[in-house]
Amino acid sequence: MKPRRHAYNAAAVSLACAVSLAGLLSCDRDDSSVPAPPAAANEEVGTSAAASDMPVPGVSAARILFGQSAAFSGPASELGRNMRLGIEAAFDEANSSGGVHGRRLQLVSHDDAYEPEAAIANTFHLIEEDQVFALIGAVGTPTSRSATPVAAQAGVPYIAPFTGAEFLRDPEWDNVLNLRASYYQETEEMVARLTEDLGVTRIAVLYQDDSFGRAGYRGVRLALDRRAMQPVSIGLYPRNTTAVKTALLDLRRGEPEAVIMIGAYQPVAALIRWARHVGMDPAFLTVSFVGSNALAEELGAAGEGVYVTQVVPFPTDDALPVVGSYLRALAAYDPEAEPGFVSFEGYLAGRLAVAGVAGCGAEVTRDCFLGSLRGSDVIDIDGFELRYGDADNQGSDAVFLTRIGADGRYRPAAALDHGSAPGR
């Protein structure tokens, strides 16, 4: 299904950013605070079928409708497209076997171009006009930061967003279920590997100047603080741009041995290419949000030696049962699609939704959906295990290290090697 662009009223969204929902919304203008989970949101709106004679939104005898607001245009578009691809492959897999308790799962997607105001408008549209059962596979921290209060106030499940932002791990968000490890865990792995494997002491940070970038930057700072270290230099760039030359100049001043990058694939690739061009050759590392396939394609030959932390297993290692399931589902849904980390995460998100619906039996409600996932000891997706609890809304803590080879392809990396160090 192709995404539909939602034509929203900019003035109304600006007003919503300022005053709606009791001041809960944020449009990412200031990251000094994060949105607080609304108290007892579900009890106010009554999401349980037992609490109301009204039908459950998005649920009919034939189907269950999920909604997605993500980037399908702009510098982060490959992330949205691949998350959608993976989710739809998982839904198609379930539907091909008769659906879940006789119901087909369907996804409707809207483009927010990785902008918070559009994410708010899309979320209202998905909930109020499309009447979706749950939201799935949002892409990004600034967009999730703005959309989650809307979903929480409406009592709508918000599952498997493509972001490792720490604020979403607050267990008070009783409508939020994260699938992936956090940015704090990814950046801790990077700093651990740099210091322990390579003995690197001069680490710089590039980050996108918004809530996503600051979330990753805080993770790096915490990891460095634990080792009594500080960044030797810092570079920033504006979201949805490739304006990284000033950031490169700032980074060079610190003469770093390694640069940890918190950004989207186009600006990250632009900075690496420029750095290689001017003879700056530290180890480059970036987090999973970058979009691995898109980054490697953008970099071409300049990508050799770049490290990316991942939060899902290697997507072509079909020795793992879950990878085999993903590859079969992807090939059945879109034979031309190239396997990748992002669509694999989307597939796992779709499988998580399938598990939640299956756990409810014939009577599907939002409370039951969330409860069946939170109440499971282990959600085993063909060997990929997710664990939730009353005070834990993050299913996986796994972080995997990968490296781009000379052929532009990713390979698993158990540790950093000296070939990625300066002057390699």
C-alpha positions in Angstrom: 0.0 0.0 0.0 1.5 3.4 -1.0 1.5 6.1 1.7 -1.0 8.8 1.4 0.2 12.3 2.1 -2.0 13.9 4.7 -2.8 17.5 4.0 -2.9 19.0 7.5 -3.8 22.5 8.7 -0.5 24.0 9.8 -2.1 26.6 12.0 -4.1 24.0 13.8 -1.0 21.9 14.4 0.9 24.9 15.6 -1.9 25.5 18.1 -1.9 21.9 19.1 1.9 22.0 19.8 1.3 24.9 22.1 -1.8 24.1 24.1 -3.6 20.9 23.2 -3.9 17.8 25.4 -3.2 19.7 28.6 0.2 20.8 27.4 1.5 17.3 26.7 2.5 17.8 23.0 6.0 18.7 22.0 7.1 19.9 18.5 10.8 19.3 19.3 11.7 23.0 19.7 13.3 22.3 23.0 14.7 19.1 24.4 15.2 20.4 28.0 12.2 18.2 29.0 10.5 15.2 27.6 6.7 14.6 27.4 5.3 13.1 30.6 3.0 10.1 30.2 -0.6 11.3 30.9 -2.0 9.8 34.1 -4.5 7.0 33.7 -5.1 7.8 30.0 -6.7 4.5 29.3 -9.1 4.7 32.2 -10.3 8.1 31.0 -11.1 7.0 27.4 -12.2 3.4 28.2 -10.3 1.2 25.8 -11.8 -2.1 27.0 -14.8 -3.5 25.3 -16.2 -4.4 28.7 -16.2 -0.7 29.7 -18.3 0.3 26.7 -20.8 -1.0 24.3 -19.0 0.8 21.5 -17.1 -1.3 18.9 -13.3 -1.4 19.2 -11.8 1.1 16.6 -10.1 -0.7 13.8 -11.5 -4.1 14.6 -14.1 -5.8 12.5 -15.1 -9.4 11.8 -12.8 -9.4 8.8 -9.8 -7.3 9.7 -7.7 -5.3 12.2 -6.3 -2.0 11.0 -2.9 -0.7 12.2 -1.6 2.8 11.5 1.9 4.1 10.8 3.2 7.7 10.6 6.8 7.6 9.2 9.1 9.3 6.8 8.4 8.3 3.2 10.0 11.5 1.7 13.1 13.4 2.6 16.5 12.3 3.9 15.1 9.6 6.2 12.7 8.2 3.6 14.4 4.8 3.2 13.8 4.2 6.9 10.1 4.6 6.6 9.8 2.6 3.4 11.7 -0.3 4.8 9.9 -0.3 8.2 6.6 -0.4 6.2 8.0 -3.1 4.0 8.9 -5.4 6.9 5.6 -4.8 8.7 3.6 -5.6 5.6 5.7 -8.7 4.9 4.8 -10.0 8.4 1.1 -9.1 8.0 1.1 -10.8 4.5 2.6 -13.9 6.1 -0.1 -14.1 8.7 -2.9 -13.3 6.2 -1.7 -16.0 3.8 -2.3 -18.5 6.6 -5.9 -17.3 7.2 -5.1 -14.2 9.3 -5.2 -14.2 13.1 -8.4 -15.9 14.4 -9.9 -15.3 11.0 -9.1 -11.6 10.8 -6.6 -10.1 8.3 -4.1 -7.5 9.5 -3.9 -4.4 7.5 -1.6 -1.3 7.6 -2.4 2.3 6.6 0.6 4.6 6.4 1.0 8.4 6.2 4.1 10.4 5.3 5.4 12.7 8.1 8.8 13.4 6.3 10.5 13.0 9.7 8.9 16.3 10.9 7.2 16.5 14.3 4.3 18.7 13.3 3.4 16.3 10.5 3.6 13.4 12.9 1.1 15.0 15.2 -1.3 15.7 12.3 -0.9 12.1 11.0 -1.5 10.7 14.4 -4.7 12.6 14.9 -5.8 11.5 11.4 -5.0 7.9 12.0 -6.8 7.8 15.3 -9.8 10.0 14.5 -10.4 9.5 10.7 -8.8 6.2 9.8 -9.9 4.7 13.1 -6.9 2.5 13.5 -6.7 -0.1 16.3 -3.0 0.6 17.1 0.0 2.6 15.9 3.1 0.7 14.8 6.5 1.3 13.3 6.9 5.1 13.7 10.3 6.4 12.6 12.3 8.7 14.7 12.7 10.4 18.1 11.4 13.9 17.3 8.3 12.5 15.6 7.7 9.9 18.4 8.3 12.6 21.0 5.4 14.6 19.5 3.1 11.8 18.6 3.2 9.6 21.8 1.1 12.1 23.9 -1.6 12.1 21.3 -1.7 8.3 21.2 -1.6 8.0 25.0 -4.4 10.5 25.5 -6.6 8.5 23.1 -5.6 5.2 24.7 -4.1 3.8 21.5 -1.3 1.3 21.6 2.0 2.7 20.3 4.3 -0.3 19.5 7.7 -0.9 18.0 8.8 2.7 17.1 12.1 2.8 15.1 13.9 4.8 17.8 16.0 4.0 20.8 15.1 7.2 22.7 15.2 6.8 26.4 12.0 8.7 27.2 10.0 6.0 25.5 11.4 3.5 28.0 9.6 5.2 30.9 7.2 2.4 32.1 4.6 5.1 32.9 3.9 5.1 29.2 1.4 2.2 29.6 0.4 2.3 25.9 4.0 2.0 24.6 5.9 -1.2 23.8 9.4 -0.9 22.4 11.0 -3.8 20.5 14.6 -2.7 20.2 17.5 -1.9 22.5 18.0 1.8 23.4 20.5 4.4 22.1 22.1 4.3 25.5 22.9 0.6 25.0 24.1 1.1 21.5 26.5 4.0 22.4 27.7 2.1 25.5 28.7 -0.8 23.2 30.6 1.7 20.9 32.5 3.3 23.7 33.3 0.0 25.3 34.6 -1.5 22.0 36.7 1.7 21.2 38.3 1.8 24.6 38.8 -1.9 25.2 39.5 -3.2 21.7 41.5 -0.3 20.3 42.7 1.6 23.4 41.1 4.8 21.9 41.0 7.8 24.2 40.2 10.6 21.8 36.5 10.3 20.9 34.5 12.9 19.1 30.7 13.1 18.6 28.6 14.2 15.6 24.9 14.6 16.3 21.8 15.8 14.6 20.6 19.0 16.4 17.2 17.8 17.7 15.8 15.4 20.3 17.1 12.3 18.4 20.7 13.6 18.2 20.6 14.8 21.8 19.3 11.4 23.0 22.3 9.7 21.3 24.7 12.3 22.5 23.6 11.9 26.1 24.2 8.1 25.7 27.8 8.8 24.5 28.4 11.2 27.4 27.1 8.7 29.9 29.4 6.0 28.5 32.3 8.4 28.5 31.5 9.7 32.1 31.7 6.1 33.3 35.3 6.0 32.1 36.2 9.5 33.3 36.4 10.7 29.7 35.0 13.6 27.7 34.5 14.2 24.0 37.5 15.8 22.4 35.2 17.7 19.9 31.6 18.0 19.0 29.9 18.6 15.7 26.2 19.4 15.0 24.0 19.7 11.9 20.3 20.6 11.4 17.7 17.8 10.9 16.7 17.0 7.3 19.8 18.6 5.8 23.2 17.5 4.7 24.8 20.8 6.0 27.8 19.1 7.7 30.8 21.1 6.7 30.8 23.3 9.8 30.4 20.2 11.9 33.4 18.6 10.2 35.6 21.6 10.9 34.5 21.5 14.6 35.3 17.8 14.8 38.8 18.2 13.2 39.9 20.6 15.9 39.8 17.8 18.5 42.1 15.5 16.4 39.8 12.5 17.2 40.8 8.9 16.9 37.2 8.0 16.5 33.9 9.8 15.7 30.6 8.5 17.0 27.7 9.8 14.8 24.1 10.1 15.7 22.3 11.0 12.5 20.4 9.9 9.4 22.1 8.2 6.5 22.5 11.2 4.0 24.2 13.6 6.4 26.3 10.9 8.0 27.5 9.7 4.6 28.2 13.3 3.5 30.4 13.9 6.6 32.3 10.7 6.1 32.9 11.5 2.4 34.1 15.0 3.2 36.3 13.7 6.0 38.0 11.1 3.7 38.4 13.9 1.1 40.3 16.2 3.4 42.5 13.4 4.9 40.7 13.0 8.2 40.5 9.3 8.8 39.4 8.3 12.3 37.3 5.3 13.1 33.6 6.1 12.2 30.8 4.5 14.1 27.1 5.2 14.0 23.9 3.8 15.5 21.2 1.6 13.9 18.8 4.5 13.1 21.2 5.6 10.3 19.6 3.0 8.0 22.4 0.5 7.2 21.6 -0.4 3.6 20.9 3.2 2.6 24.2 4.4 4.3 26.3 1.8 2.5 24.7 2.8 -0.8 25.3 6.5 -0.2 28.9 6.0 0.8 30.0 3.6 -2.0 33.8 3.1 -1.8 34.1 5.6 1.1 32.2 3.3 3.3 34.9 0.7 3.9 35.6 0.3 7.7 32.6 2.2 8.9 30.9 0.5 11.9 27.2 0.4 12.6 25.6 -1.0 15.7 22.5 -3.0 15.0 19.5 -4.1 17.2 18.4 -7.1 15.2 20.5 -10.1 14.0 22.2 -10.1 10.7 19.4 -10.2 8.1 20.9 -12.8 5.8 22.1 -15.3 8.4 19.4 -17.9 7.6 21.0 -20.3 10.1 18.8 -18.4 12.6 15.2 -19.5 12.4 13.8 -16.0 12.7 16.0 -14.8 9.8 14.8 -17.7 7.6 11.2 -16.7 8.4 11.9 -13.1 7.5 13.6 -14.0 4.2 10.7 -16.2 3.2 8.1 -13.7 4.1 10.0 -10.9 2.3 10.4 -12.9 -0.8 6.8 -13.9 -0.9 5.6 -10.3 -0.4 8.1 -8.5 -2.6 10.5 -10.8 -4.6 12.5 -7.8 -5.7 13.1 -6.4 -2.2 16.7 -6.6 -0.8 16.9 -7.9 2.8 18.2 -5.3 5.3 18.3 -4.5 9.0 15.5 -1.9 8.8 13.0 -4.1 7.0 13.9 -7.0 9.3 13.1 -4.8 12.3 9.8 -3.9 10.6 9.1 -7.6 10.2 9.8 -8.3 13.9 7.4 -5.3 14.7 4.7 -7.0 12.5 5.3 -10.3 14.2 5.0 -8.6 17.6 1.6 -7.2 16.5 0.5 -10.7 15.3 1.5 -12.1 18.7 -0.5 -9.5 20.6 -3.6 -10.0 18.5 -3.3 -13.8 18.7 -3.1 -13.6 22.5 -6.6 -12.0 22.7 -8.4 -14.8 20.9 -11.7 -13.7 19.2 -12.3 -10.8 21.5 -9.7 -8.2 20.6 -9.4 -5.0 22.6 -6.6 -2.6 23.1 -6.3 -3.5 26.8 -6.1 -7.2 25.9 -3.6 -6.6 23.1 -1.2 -4.7 25.4 -1.9 -7.0 28.3 -1.2 -10.2 26.3 2.2 -8.9 25.4 3.2 -7.4 28.7 1.9 -10.5 30.5 3.9 -13.0 28.5 7.0 -14.5 30.2 8.7 -14.7 26.8 7.5 -13.8 23.3 9.5 -16.2 21.1 9.6 -15.0 17.5 11.3 -18.1 15.9 14.2 -17.9 18.4 14.3 -14.1 18.7 13.1 -13.6 22.3 11.3 -10.5 23.7 10.6 -10.0 27.4 8.3 -7.4 28.9 7.1 -6.7 32.4 5.1 -4.3 34.6 8.1 -1.9 34.8 9.8 -2.9 31.5 8.3 -1.9 28.2 11.4 -2.8 26.1 11.5 -6.3 24.7 15.1 -6.7 23.5 18.4 -5.6 24.9 20.5 -7.1 22.1 23.1 -5.0 20.3 25.1 -6.4 17.4 28.3 -4.8 15.9 28.7 -4.7 12.1 31.2 -3.3 9.6 31.1 -2.3 6.0 33.6 -4.2 3.9 35.5 -3.2 0.8 32.7 -4.6 -1.3 30.1 -2.3 0.4 28.5 -5.1 2.2 28.0 -5.5 5.9 29.6 -8.2 7.9 29.2 -9.2 11.6 32.1 -7.9 13.7 32.7 -9.4 17.1 35.1 -6.6 18.0 36.6 -3.5 16.5 39.9 -4.1 14.7 43.0 -1.9 14.2 42.1 -1.6 10.5 39.5 0.9 11.5 41.9 3.0 13.5 43.4 6.3 12.2 45.9 5.8 9.5 44.6 2.3 8.6 
